[in-house]
Amino acid sequence: MRVRRAVEFEAAHRLPRHPGKCRQPHGHSYRIVVTVDRPVDPSSGMAIDFADLKEIVRREVVSELDHRDVNEILENPTAEAMAVWAWNRLADALPGLAEIEIHETSRCSVAYRGE
């Protein structure tokens, strides 16, 4: 069963290697969607509780990025780099991790499924 949970956070960044306006400091209302793939536990009827998934994502990822300058964490914080960073933070804490999707805007996102 694939279970997804979205969590929102605010952060600023600049893309030092970008040839356009994103080279300048700016902010986003990010949305991270984390997907786990696990069997359903027959006793609970769930693969993972949505609240538990939210807590793990908040603890491991959002608490580090929310209302921060992401350049303090990643040298070139593209959405792609942030997705890989989040994967590395969640991989051990979240068995069955299947996908991380990072939305910079309502129309732009990246999805990462590990190596």
Secondary structure, 3 states (H helix, E strand, C coil): CEEEEEEEEEEEECCCCCCCHHHCCEEEEEEEEEEEECCCCCCCCCCCCHHHHHHHHHHHHHHHHCCEEHHHCCCCCCHHHHHHHHHHHHCCCCCCEEEEEEECCCCCEEEECCC
